[in-house]
């Protein structure tokens, strides 16, 4: 491997020993690398050695050994300037050692549930290594890395730069030469900042007053890069806000017709703003044509696909694995957490679910509500009846399991993953039918559930209480949830924004049908501060209507700004406020008590007193017993019925409300961050 000599001037070398003793820089240069052949590592070590000789603090980090979930949000607290040097491997994939970092970052940036200010104050620059002969995949990892960091409010300290192995196309004659040229440029940019001085943005004009500007630079001697220490020290530090090249990572939503060359040259996908979805005027005709075709299909009774090309591109970008034409699966962040022994979700605390063995999916991405706190920001389809093409349940189950286990398999070799849990995670035992949309809308939902039970997979289904007939006809499942987002007609309309005109009748009828189910039932209350937290007496009346076994009360999760919602962080209640609400509600309910708590999820559980046996709570589930009872039920054609108490299990002491663990399993390892930022989204 060719060695790169550090570029140090004689004057700098003369004083490097004194500089190393003093470590004059107020900021440290932290250099991350992801390498397949060792080239990125060599570049990172060269850069660090060069800056160390100049007397600045440096640190080189292999992304293979770095845990972004624990450490990335802390980098800005330490005043570091972070440089990422990363190559693009086969088919546009990251180097093997950087796979976990890359996956975590892209998933986090795409997740609506994560605050987009997560990396505010984080200063970075990205260097991509690649070969432009591979046109489609040239430095795609660096491009996406830069994009994801920026979407989480990271600030580009300097332009994203690409070093090209193709000597013909390379700006400076090859990979090493491109990197050497960048180092020269970056030194001028980094030196003032590392010294702790405040410098002007290099993209701003300095009016020719700085020593770095020479006559003839820019227009009339103005506009050159300002890297001199003579820059005014009282100016605010400003940074680059654009990359060297436009980042294009979104997939085409419409492929050209290859059989018609003329059409191939002229037909392109409509251009839309990634943030607003605004369509260019020149593409309006294309959109209108598509809309007309869709309307013609509807008028002729021809079924349409639920997932349109645009929606497919959007969902896949967010990490969803789509199945057929209306279903999807995604890996829950708690599944990832428990794979690494870092705790499970609230269902683990309340009901004994093994989070690393839980699959989150839905057979229907469509919904009949447009709730203000929707994770999807209302980009999923809506409807009051099934009017789309329908895939058979076998296809959906096979696709869900295949995609789920494929995502689990990506954690093989990830730092901290417990081998035993990784092996267990490849065989899901629980299914949360709560990913997005309204799963009970799927016409074959009973067959879908039966197939899961055949595989000894427990079922947890959530419905928005707008389909009472579907609730009535639903086969027994492990646990049935109804979202009770408000307690009056007016507040329900305001919060859930239902499509049905008779939404309140449907809502109350759904709760009545819930009271007739023999197995475990749950009310799920989402508290939105200043919206529905003052309706305690009305909630108590609704509890009497549906008589659920459990009531989950959770503070709303802020999902970021959206034109479809006016929610802000001010609407998120503190955990103490949720406890206060629950205590007030309990005072009005003679048959319920607070049974459990999951502080991390800002969630509490009220349980019916029938689940308290000899002073001990039995909120957990005996899963083998449930599958045995379910088998007997089906073999007897529904004659051998069973109830909640037939498959309950004792709640461990750490999961009971009032325990010092506050709902965190003591067998897990809890990680605390110095700067508390909510990245859970749960």
C-alpha positions as CSV (number, residue, x, y, z in Angstrom):
1,X,0.0,0.0,0.0
2,X,1.3,3.4,-1.0
3,X,2.3,5.5,2.0
4,X,1.2,9.1,2.2
5,X,3.7,11.5,3.7
6,X,2.3,14.1,6.1
7,X,2.6,17.7,4.8
8,X,4.3,19.8,7.4
9,X,6.2,23.0,6.5
10,X,9.7,23.5,8.0
11,X,8.4,26.3,10.2
12,X,5.6,24.1,11.6
13,X,8.0,21.2,12.1
14,X,10.4,23.4,14.1
15,X,7.8,24.2,16.7
16,X,5.9,20.9,16.7
17,X,7.5,19.6,19.9
18,X,6.5,22.7,21.9
19,X,3.0,22.5,20.3
20,X,2.5,18.9,21.3
21,X,3.3,19.8,24.9
22,X,0.9,22.7,25.0
23,X,-1.9,21.2,22.9
24,X,-3.0,24.7,21.9
25,X,-6.2,23.7,20.2
26,X,-9.5,24.2,22.1
27,X,-11.2,21.7,19.8
28,X,-10.1,18.1,18.9
29,X,-10.1,16.6,15.5
30,X,-11.8,13.2,15.7
31,X,-11.4,11.1,12.6
32,X,-13.7,8.2,11.9
33,X,-13.0,5.7,9.1
34,X,-14.8,2.8,7.4
35,X,-12.4,0.7,5.3
36,X,-12.5,-2.5,3.4
37,X,-9.0,-2.6,2.0
38,X,-7.3,-0.4,4.5
39,X,-7.1,2.7,2.4
40,X,-9.5,4.8,4.5
41,X,-7.6,3.7,7.6
42,X,-4.3,4.8,6.1
43,X,-5.8,8.2,5.2
44,X,-7.2,8.6,8.7
45,X,-4.0,7.8,10.4
46,X,-2.0,10.1,8.1
47,X,-4.4,13.0,8.8
48,X,-4.2,12.4,12.5
49,X,-0.4,12.2,12.5
50,X,-0.2,15.4,10.5
51,X,-2.4,17.3,13.0
52,X,-0.7,15.8,16.0
53,X,2.7,17.1,14.7
54,X,1.0,20.5,14.4
55,X,0.1,20.3,18.1
56,X,-3.6,19.5,17.9
57,X,-5.5,16.8,19.8
58,X,-6.6,14.0,17.5
59,X,-8.3,10.7,17.8
60,X,-8.8,8.0,15.2
61,X,-11.8,5.7,15.4
62,X,-12.7,2.6,13.5
63,X,-16.4,2.7,12.8
64,X,-16.4,-1.1,13.4
65,X,-15.7,-0.4,17.1
66,X,-17.9,2.7,17.5
67,X,-21.4,2.6,18.9
68,X,-23.4,5.5,17.5
69,X,-26.4,4.9,19.7
70,X,-24.3,5.6,22.8
71,X,-21.8,8.1,21.6
72,X,-22.7,10.1,18.5
73,X,-25.0,12.6,20.3
74,X,-22.1,13.3,22.8
75,X,-19.6,14.4,20.2
76,X,-20.9,18.0,20.1
77,X,-20.6,18.2,23.9
78,X,-16.9,17.5,23.6
79,X,-16.3,20.3,21.1
80,X,-14.9,17.9,18.5
81,X,-14.7,18.5,14.7
82,X,-15.5,15.1,13.2
83,X,-14.1,13.9,9.9
84,X,-15.6,10.7,8.3
85,X,-13.4,9.0,5.7
86,X,-15.4,6.1,4.2
87,X,-15.3,4.0,1.1
88,X,-18.1,2.5,-1.0
89,X,-17.9,-1.3,-1.3
90,X,-19.7,-3.7,-3.7
91,X,-23.1,-2.6,-5.0
92,X,-23.0,0.7,-3.2
93,X,-22.8,-0.9,0.2
94,X,-20.6,0.4,3.1
95,X,-17.5,-1.5,4.2
96,X,-18.4,-4.5,6.4
97,X,-17.0,-2.9,9.5
98,X,-19.1,0.2,9.0
99,X,-22.4,-1.6,8.3
100,X,-23.9,-1.1,11.8
101,X,-23.0,2.6,12.0
102,X,-24.3,3.2,8.5
103,X,-27.6,1.3,9.1
104,X,-28.2,3.0,12.5
105,X,-27.6,6.4,11.1
106,X,-29.8,6.0,8.0
107,X,-32.6,4.4,10.0
108,X,-32.5,7.1,12.6
109,X,-32.5,9.9,10.1
110,X,-35.5,8.3,8.3
111,X,-37.5,7.5,11.4
112,X,-40.4,10.0,12.0
113,X,-40.3,9.2,15.7
114,X,-36.8,10.6,16.2
115,X,-36.3,14.3,16.8
116,X,-34.6,15.9,13.9
117,X,-32.5,18.1,16.2
118,X,-30.7,15.0,17.5
119,X,-27.3,16.1,16.2
120,X,-27.7,19.9,16.6
121,X,-24.3,21.4,17.3
122,X,-22.4,18.4,15.7
123,X,-19.8,19.6,13.2
124,X,-18.6,17.2,10.6
125,X,-17.2,16.7,7.1
126,X,-17.3,13.6,5.0
127,X,-14.6,12.3,2.6
128,X,-15.8,9.6,0.2
129,X,-13.4,7.1,-1.4
130,X,-14.5,5.4,-4.6
131,X,-14.0,4.8,-8.3
132,X,-16.0,6.8,-10.8
133,X,-16.0,3.9,-13.3
134,X,-18.7,2.5,-11.1
135,X,-21.0,5.4,-12.0
136,X,-24.2,4.3,-10.3
137,X,-22.5,3.6,-7.0
138,X,-19.7,6.2,-7.0
139,X,-19.3,7.3,-3.3
140,X,-22.9,6.6,-2.6
141,X,-22.1,5.7,1.0
142,X,-20.4,9.0,1.6
143,X,-23.3,10.9,0.0
144,X,-25.9,9.1,2.2
145,X,-23.8,9.5,5.3
146,X,-23.6,13.3,4.7
147,X,-27.3,13.4,4.0
148,X,-28.3,11.5,7.1
149,X,-26.1,13.6,9.4
150,X,-27.5,16.8,7.9
151,X,-31.1,15.6,8.3
152,X,-30.5,15.1,12.0
153,X,-29.3,18.8,12.2
154,X,-25.6,18.1,12.0
155,X,-23.6,21.1,10.6
156,X,-21.3,20.6,7.6
157,X,-18.0,22.0,8.7
158,X,-16.8,21.8,5.1
159,X,-17.9,20.4,1.7
160,X,-18.3,16.7,1.2
161,X,-15.3,15.7,-0.9
162,X,-14.8,12.6,-3.1
163,X,-11.5,11.0,-3.8
164,X,-11.5,9.2,-7.1
165,X,-9.4,6.0,-7.8
166,X,-10.0,6.5,-11.5
167,X,-7.0,8.5,-12.5
168,X,-8.6,9.6,-15.8
169,X,-11.6,11.3,-14.1
170,X,-9.9,12.2,-10.9
171,X,-9.5,16.0,-10.3
172,X,-5.9,15.7,-9.2
173,X,-4.7,12.4,-10.8
174,X,-5.9,9.7,-8.4
175,X,-7.1,8.7,-4.9
176,X,-4.0,9.8,-3.0
177,X,-3.6,13.0,-5.0
178,X,-7.3,14.0,-4.4
179,X,-6.9,13.4,-0.7
180,X,-3.6,15.4,-0.5
181,X,-5.3,18.3,-2.2
182,X,-8.2,18.1,0.2
183,X,-5.8,18.1,3.2
184,X,-4.2,21.3,2.0
185,X,-7.5,23.0,1.6
186,X,-8.9,21.6,4.9
187,X,-5.9,22.8,6.9
188,X,-6.8,26.4,6.0
189,X,-10.3,25.8,7.0
190,X,-9.6,23.9,10.2
191,X,-6.7,25.7,11.7
192,X,-8.6,28.8,13.0
193,X,-11.5,26.7,14.4
194,X,-9.1,24.2,16.1
195,X,-7.3,27.2,17.7
196,X,-10.6,28.2,19.2
197,X,-10.9,31.3,17.0
198,X,-14.2,32.3,15.5
199,X,-13.9,32.5,11.7
200,X,-16.2,33.6,8.9
201,X,-17.9,31.1,6.6
202,X,-15.6,30.4,3.6
203,X,-18.6,30.8,1.4
204,X,-19.0,34.4,2.5
205,X,-17.2,37.4,1.0
206,X,-14.6,38.9,3.3
207,X,-14.3,42.2,1.2
208,X,-10.6,41.6,0.6
209,X,-9.6,42.7,4.2
210,X,-8.0,39.4,5.2
211,X,-4.4,38.5,4.5
212,X,-5.5,35.3,2.7
213,X,-6.9,37.4,-0.1
214,X,-4.5,38.3,-2.8
215,X,-5.1,40.8,-5.7
216,X,-7.0,39.2,-8.5
217,X,-8.8,36.6,-6.3
218,X,-12.5,36.3,-7.0
219,X,-14.2,39.3,-8.5
220,X,-12.3,42.5,-7.9
221,X,-10.2,40.8,-5.3
222,X,-13.2,39.8,-3.3
223,X,-14.8,36.5,-2.3
224,X,-11.7,34.3,-1.7
225,X,-11.8,31.7,1.0
226,X,-11.2,33.4,4.4
227,X,-8.8,31.2,6.3
228,X,-6.6,33.8,7.9
229,X,-6.3,34.4,11.7
230,X,-6.8,38.1,10.8
231,X,-10.5,37.4,10.4
232,X,-12.5,39.2,13.0
233,X,-12.5,37.1,16.2
234,X,-15.9,38.4,17.3
235,X,-17.7,37.0,14.2
236,X,-19.9,34.0,14.8
237,X,-18.6,30.7,13.5
238,X,-20.5,29.8,10.3
239,X,-20.2,26.6,8.3
240,X,-20.9,25.3,4.8
241,X,-24.5,24.4,4.2
242,X,-24.2,22.7,0.8
243,X,-22.3,19.7,-0.4
244,X,-19.8,19.6,-3.2
245,X,-22.3,17.6,-5.4
246,X,-26.1,17.4,-5.3
247,X,-27.0,14.2,-3.4
248,X,-29.4,12.0,-5.3
249,X,-30.4,9.0,-3.3
250,X,-34.1,8.7,-3.9
251,X,-35.1,5.9,-6.2
252,X,-36.9,6.5,-9.5
253,X,-40.6,6.0,-9.0
254,X,-41.3,5.5,-12.6
255,X,-39.1,3.6,-15.1
256,X,-39.0,4.7,-18.7
257,X,-40.4,2.5,-21.4
258,X,-37.3,0.8,-22.9
259,X,-39.2,-0.3,-26.0
260,X,-39.7,3.2,-27.2
261,X,-36.5,5.1,-27.6
262,X,-38.2,8.4,-28.2
263,X,-40.3,8.0,-25.1
264,X,-37.3,7.0,-23.1
265,X,-35.6,10.3,-23.9
266,X,-38.6,12.4,-22.9
267,X,-40.4,10.6,-20.1
268,X,-39.1,11.4,-16.7
269,X,-40.5,11.1,-13.2
270,X,-42.2,14.2,-11.8
271,X,-39.9,16.4,-9.8
272,X,-41.0,17.1,-6.3
273,X,-39.6,18.9,-3.3
274,X,-38.4,16.3,-0.8
275,X,-39.8,18.4,2.1
276,X,-43.0,19.8,0.8
277,X,-44.0,17.4,-2.0
278,X,-44.6,20.4,-4.4
279,X,-44.7,19.4,-8.0
280,X,-42.9,21.4,-10.7
281,X,-45.4,23.1,-13.1
282,X,-43.8,21.3,-16.1
283,X,-44.8,18.0,-14.6
284,X,-48.4,18.9,-13.8
285,X,-49.6,17.2,-16.9
286,X,-47.9,13.9,-15.9
287,X,-49.6,14.0,-12.5
288,X,-53.0,14.9,-14.0
289,X,-52.7,12.0,-16.4
290,X,-52.0,9.6,-13.6
291,X,-54.9,10.9,-11.6
292,X,-57.2,10.5,-14.5
293,X,-56.1,6.9,-15.0
294,X,-56.7,6.2,-11.3
295,X,-60.2,7.8,-11.5
296,X,-61.1,5.7,-14.5
297,X,-60.1,2.5,-12.7
298,X,-62.3,3.5,-9.7
299,X,-65.3,4.3,-12.0
300,X,-65.0,0.9,-13.8
301,X,-64.7,-0.9,-10.5
302,X,-61.1,-2.1,-11.2
303,X,-59.1,-2.5,-8.1
304,X,-56.0,-0.4,-7.6
305,X,-52.8,-1.2,-5.7
306,X,-52.6,0.5,-2.3
307,X,-48.9,1.2,-2.5
308,X,-48.3,3.6,-5.3
309,X,-44.8,4.0,-6.8
310,X,-44.3,7.3,-5.0
311,X,-45.5,5.8,-1.7
312,X,-43.3,2.8,-2.2
313,X,-40.2,5.0,-2.7
314,X,-41.1,7.0,0.4
315,X,-41.7,4.0,2.7
316,X,-38.6,2.1,1.5
317,X,-36.5,5.2,2.2
318,X,-37.8,5.2,5.8
319,X,-36.7,1.6,6.3
320,X,-39.9,-0.3,5.7
321,X,-39.8,-3.6,3.9
322,X,-42.9,-3.8,1.8
323,X,-44.7,-7.0,1.1
324,X,-47.0,-7.4,-1.9
325,X,-49.2,-4.4,-2.6
326,X,-50.5,-3.3,0.8
327,X,-48.4,-4.7,3.6
328,X,-45.1,-3.9,5.3
329,X,-42.7,-4.8,8.1
330,X,-40.1,-2.8,10.0
331,X,-37.6,-3.5,12.8
332,X,-38.6,-1.9,16.1
333,X,-35.8,0.0,17.9
334,X,-36.6,-2.1,21.0
335,X,-35.9,-5.3,19.1
336,X,-32.4,-3.9,18.3
337,X,-32.0,-2.9,22.0
338,X,-32.8,-6.3,23.4
339,X,-30.6,-8.1,20.9
340,X,-27.8,-6.2,22.7
341,X,-29.0,-6.8,26.2
342,X,-30.1,-3.1,26.7
343,X,-33.7,-3.6,27.7
344,X,-37.0,-4.4,26.2
345,X,-40.1,-2.3,25.3
346,X,-43.0,-1.7,27.6
347,X,-44.7,-4.9,26.4
348,X,-41.8,-6.8,27.9
349,X,-42.4,-5.1,31.3
350,X,-46.2,-5.3,31.2
351,X,-46.8,-8.7,29.5
352,X,-43.5,-10.6,29.3
353,X,-42.9,-10.2,25.5
354,X,-39.3,-10.9,24.5
355,X,-38.6,-7.8,22.4
356,X,-35.8,-9.4,20.4
357,X,-38.3,-12.0,19.2
358,X,-41.1,-9.6,18.2
359,X,-42.0,-8.9,14.6
360,X,-43.8,-5.5,13.9
361,X,-45.9,-5.7,10.8
362,X,-49.3,-4.8,9.3
363,X,-51.4,-6.4,6.6
364,X,-52.9,-3.0,5.7
365,X,-51.0,0.3,5.4
366,X,-54.3,2.1,5.0
367,X,-56.2,3.8,7.9
368,X,-59.6,5.5,8.4
369,X,-58.1,8.2,10.6
370,X,-55.6,11.0,10.2
371,X,-54.4,11.3,13.8
372,X,-52.5,14.5,14.8
373,X,-49.7,12.3,16.3
374,X,-49.4,9.9,13.4
375,X,-45.9,8.6,13.1
376,X,-46.3,8.5,9.3
377,X,-47.3,12.2,9.1
378,X,-50.3,11.1,7.0
379,X,-48.5,9.9,4.0
380,X,-50.0,6.4,4.2
381,X,-53.3,5.7,2.3
382,X,-56.7,6.4,3.9
383,X,-60.1,4.9,3.3
384,X,-63.3,3.8,4.9
385,X,-63.5,0.4,3.1
386,X,-61.2,-2.0,1.3
387,X,-61.0,-0.9,-2.3
388,X,-57.6,-2.1,-3.4
389,X,-56.1,-5.3,-4.8
390,X,-55.7,-7.9,-2.2
391,X,-52.8,-10.3,-1.5
392,X,-53.4,-13.7,0.1
393,X,-52.5,-14.1,3.8
394,X,-49.9,-16.8,3.0
395,X,-47.9,-14.4,0.8
396,X,-48.0,-11.7,3.5
397,X,-46.9,-14.0,6.4
398,X,-44.1,-15.5,4.4
399,X,-43.0,-12.1,3.2
400,X,-43.1,-10.6,6.7
401,X,-41.1,-13.4,8.2
402,X,-38.6,-13.4,5.4
403,X,-38.0,-9.7,5.6
404,X,-38.0,-9.6,9.4
405,X,-35.4,-12.3,9.7
406,X,-33.3,-10.7,7.0
407,X,-33.2,-7.5,9.0
408,X,-32.3,-9.4,12.1
409,X,-29.5,-11.1,10.2
410,X,-28.0,-7.7,9.5
411,X,-27.1,-7.5,13.2
412,X,-24.7,-10.5,12.9
413,X,-21.3,-9.3,14.2
414,X,-22.6,-5.9,15.4
415,X,-20.8,-4.9,18.6
416,X,-22.7,-5.8,21.7
417,X,-25.2,-8.2,20.1
418,X,-25.6,-11.3,22.4
419,X,-25.1,-14.5,20.2
420,X,-27.9,-16.4,22.0
421,X,-30.4,-13.6,21.4
422,X,-29.3,-13.2,17.8
423,X,-30.1,-16.9,17.3
424,X,-33.5,-16.5,19.1
425,X,-34.3,-13.4,17.1
426,X,-34.2,-15.5,13.9
427,X,-37.4,-17.3,15.1
428,X,-40.0,-14.7,16.0
429,X,-42.5,-15.7,18.8
430,X,-44.6,-12.5,18.9
431,X,-46.2,-10.3,16.3
432,X,-47.2,-6.7,16.9
433,X,-49.9,-5.8,14.4
434,X,-49.5,-2.1,15.1
435,X,-46.8,-0.9,12.6
436,X,-49.0,1.6,10.8
437,X,-52.5,1.7,9.3
438,X,-55.5,-0.3,10.3
439,X,-54.8,-4.0,10.2
440,X,-58.4,-5.0,11.0
441,X,-59.4,-3.5,7.6
442,X,-57.7,-6.4,5.8
443,X,-60.6,-8.7,4.6
444,X,-58.6,-11.9,5.4
445,X,-57.4,-10.8,8.9
446,X,-58.7,-13.9,10.6
447,X,-56.9,-16.2,8.2
448,X,-53.8,-14.0,8.7
449,X,-54.0,-14.4,12.4
450,X,-54.6,-18.2,12.2
451,X,-51.4,-18.6,10.2
452,X,-49.4,-16.7,12.8
453,X,-50.9,-19.0,15.6
454,X,-50.0,-22.0,13.5
455,X,-46.4,-20.9,13.8
456,X,-46.7,-20.5,17.5
457,X,-46.5,-16.7,17.2
458,X,-48.6,-14.7,19.6
459,X,-50.7,-11.8,18.3
460,X,-51.1,-8.2,19.5
461,X,-53.5,-6.3,17.3
462,X,-54.3,-2.5,17.6
463,X,-57.4,-1.0,16.0
464,X,-58.6,2.6,16.0
465,X,-62.2,1.7,16.9
466,X,-63.9,2.6,13.7
467,X,-64.8,-0.9,12.6
468,X,-67.1,-2.4,15.2
469,X,-68.3,-5.3,13.0
470,X,-64.7,-6.3,12.3
471,X,-64.0,-6.4,16.0
472,X,-67.1,-8.5,16.6
473,X,-66.1,-11.0,13.9
474,X,-62.4,-11.1,14.9
475,X,-61.1,-14.5,15.9
476,X,-59.5,-14.9,19.3
477,X,-56.1,-13.3,19.5
478,X,-53.5,-13.0,22.3
479,X,-54.3,-9.4,23.1
480,X,-56.6,-6.9,21.4
481,X,-56.0,-3.2,21.7
482,X,-58.4,-0.3,21.0
483,X,-56.9,3.2,20.7
484,X,-59.0,5.5,22.9
485,X,-57.4,8.9,22.0
486,X,-60.2,11.1,23.4
487,X,-63.2,10.8,25.5
488,X,-65.7,13.1,23.9
489,X,-67.0,13.5,20.3
490,X,-65.5,16.9,19.9
491,X,-62.0,16.0,21.1
492,X,-62.0,12.7,19.1
493,X,-62.7,14.6,15.9
494,X,-60.0,17.1,16.8
495,X,-57.3,14.5,17.6
496,X,-58.1,11.5,15.4
497,X,-59.6,13.4,12.5
498,X,-61.7,10.3,11.3
499,X,-63.0,9.9,7.8
500,X,-66.4,8.4,8.8
501,X,-69.2,10.9,9.4
502,X,-70.7,8.6,12.1
503,X,-67.3,8.2,13.7
504,X,-68.5,8.6,17.3
505,X,-71.2,5.9,16.9
506,X,-68.6,3.6,15.4
507,X,-66.2,4.5,18.2
508,X,-68.7,3.7,21.1
509,X,-70.0,0.6,19.2
510,X,-66.4,-0.7,18.9
511,X,-65.9,-0.3,22.7
512,X,-69.1,-2.2,23.3
513,X,-68.0,-5.1,21.0
514,X,-64.7,-5.1,23.0
515,X,-66.6,-5.9,26.2
516,X,-67.9,-9.1,24.5
517,X,-64.5,-10.5,23.6
518,X,-63.4,-13.3,25.9
519,X,-59.7,-12.9,25.7
520,X,-57.4,-10.1,26.9
521,X,-58.4,-6.6,25.9
522,X,-56.7,-3.2,26.3
523,X,-57.6,0.5,26.1
524,X,-54.6,2.5,24.8
525,X,-54.8,6.1,25.9
526,X,-52.4,8.6,24.3
527,X,-52.1,11.8,26.4
528,X,-51.7,15.0,24.4
529,X,-51.1,17.8,26.8
530,X,-53.6,20.7,26.4
531,X,-55.7,18.5,24.1
532,X,-57.2,15.5,26.1
533,X,-55.6,15.5,29.5
534,X,-58.5,17.3,31.2
535,X,-61.2,14.7,30.3
536,X,-60.7,12.3,33.2
537,X,-64.4,11.8,34.1
538,X,-65.3,11.1,30.5
539,X,-62.6,8.5,30.2
540,X,-63.9,6.8,33.2
541,X,-67.3,6.5,31.5
542,X,-65.7,4.9,28.4
543,X,-64.0,2.4,30.6
544,X,-67.3,1.3,32.0
545,X,-68.6,0.9,28.4
546,X,-65.8,-1.4,27.1
547,X,-64.7,-3.1,30.4
548,X,-61.1,-3.7,29.2
549,X,-58.7,-6.0,31.1
550,X,-56.0,-3.4,30.9
551,X,-55.6,0.4,30.3
552,X,-52.3,1.6,29.0
553,X,-51.7,5.3,29.4
554,X,-48.9,6.9,27.5
555,X,-47.6,10.4,26.8
556,X,-47.6,11.3,23.2
557,X,-44.4,11.0,21.3
558,X,-43.4,14.1,19.3
559,X,-42.6,13.1,15.7
560,X,-41.3,16.3,14.4
561,X,-42.9,19.2,12.5
562,X,-45.6,18.4,10.0
563,X,-48.0,20.6,8.0
564,X,-50.6,18.0,8.8
565,X,-50.3,18.5,12.6
566,X,-49.9,21.5,14.9
567,X,-48.3,19.4,17.7
568,X,-45.1,20.7,19.3
569,X,-42.9,19.5,22.2
570,X,-45.2,21.5,24.5
571,X,-47.9,18.9,24.0
572,X,-45.7,16.1,25.3
573,X,-46.5,15.5,29.0
574,X,-43.8,14.8,31.5
575,X,-43.8,11.3,33.2
576,X,-44.9,12.9,36.4
577,X,-47.9,14.4,34.6
578,X,-48.8,11.0,33.2
579,X,-48.7,9.5,36.7
580,X,-50.9,12.3,38.0
581,X,-53.5,11.7,35.3
582,X,-53.4,7.9,36.0
583,X,-53.9,8.4,39.7
584,X,-56.9,10.7,39.1
585,X,-58.4,8.2,36.7
586,X,-57.8,5.3,39.1
587,X,-59.7,7.2,41.8
588,X,-62.8,7.1,39.5
589,X,-62.5,3.4,38.7
590,X,-63.4,1.0,41.5
591,X,-62.2,-2.2,39.6
592,X,-58.8,-1.0,38.5
593,X,-55.4,-0.3,40.1
594,X,-52.0,0.7,38.8
595,X,-50.1,-2.5,38.1
596,X,-47.0,-1.6,36.2
597,X,-44.8,1.2,34.8
598,X,-42.3,1.6,32.0
599,X,-40.7,4.9,32.8
600,X,-38.5,5.0,29.7
601,X,-41.6,4.9,27.4
602,X,-43.5,7.3,29.6
603,X,-46.2,4.7,30.0
604,X,-48.2,3.2,32.9
605,X,-50.5,0.2,33.1
606,X,-53.8,-0.1,34.9
607,X,-55.2,-3.6,35.3
608,X,-58.5,-5.0,36.4
609,X,-58.4,-6.4,39.9
610,X,-59.4,-9.9,38.7
611,X,-55.7,-10.1,37.6
612,X,-54.5,-9.6,41.2
613,X,-54.3,-13.0,42.8
614,X,-53.5,-13.2,46.6
615,X,-52.0,-9.7,46.5
616,X,-49.8,-10.4,43.4
617,X,-50.3,-9.1,39.9
618,X,-50.6,-11.6,37.1
619,X,-50.4,-9.3,34.0
620,X,-47.9,-11.4,32.2
621,X,-48.9,-14.0,29.6
622,X,-48.3,-17.8,29.6
623,X,-47.6,-18.0,25.9
624,X,-47.4,-21.8,25.6
625,X,-50.7,-22.1,27.4
626,X,-52.3,-19.6,25.0
627,X,-51.3,-21.6,22.0
628,X,-52.6,-24.8,23.6
629,X,-56.0,-23.1,24.3
630,X,-56.1,-21.7,20.8
631,X,-55.5,-25.1,19.3
632,X,-58.3,-26.6,21.4
633,X,-60.6,-23.8,20.4
634,X,-60.0,-24.3,16.7
635,X,-60.1,-28.1,16.8
636,X,-63.5,-27.8,18.5
637,X,-64.8,-25.3,15.9
638,X,-65.0,-22.6,18.6
639,X,-66.8,-24.7,21.3
640,X,-63.9,-24.8,23.7
641,X,-63.7,-21.2,24.6
642,X,-61.3,-19.6,27.0
643,X,-60.8,-16.4,28.9
644,X,-58.1,-13.9,30.0
645,X,-57.5,-15.7,33.3
646,X,-56.8,-19.0,31.6
647,X,-53.4,-17.9,30.2
648,X,-52.2,-15.3,32.7
649,X,-48.8,-15.5,34.3
650,X,-47.4,-13.8,37.4
651,X,-45.7,-10.4,37.0
652,X,-42.1,-10.3,38.3
653,X,-41.5,-7.9,41.2
654,X,-39.3,-5.6,39.2
655,X,-42.1,-4.9,36.7
656,X,-44.7,-4.0,39.4
657,X,-45.5,-0.3,39.9
658,X,-43.5,1.2,42.7
659,X,-40.5,-1.0,42.2
660,X,-37.1,0.8,42.2
661,X,-36.4,-0.5,38.7
662,X,-39.3,1.7,37.2
663,X,-40.0,-1.1,34.7
664,X,-36.5,-1.8,33.5
665,X,-35.5,-5.5,33.6
666,X,-32.6,-5.9,36.0
667,X,-31.2,-8.7,33.8
668,X,-30.6,-6.0,31.1
669,X,-27.8,-3.4,31.1
670,X,-29.0,0.2,31.1
671,X,-27.1,2.9,29.3
672,X,-27.4,6.5,30.3
673,X,-26.4,9.4,28.2
674,X,-24.8,12.5,29.7
675,X,-26.9,14.8,27.5
676,X,-30.5,13.5,27.6
677,X,-32.0,13.5,24.1
678,X,-35.0,11.4,23.3
679,X,-34.1,9.1,20.4
680,X,-36.4,6.2,21.4
681,X,-39.5,7.3,19.5
682,X,-41.5,4.9,21.7
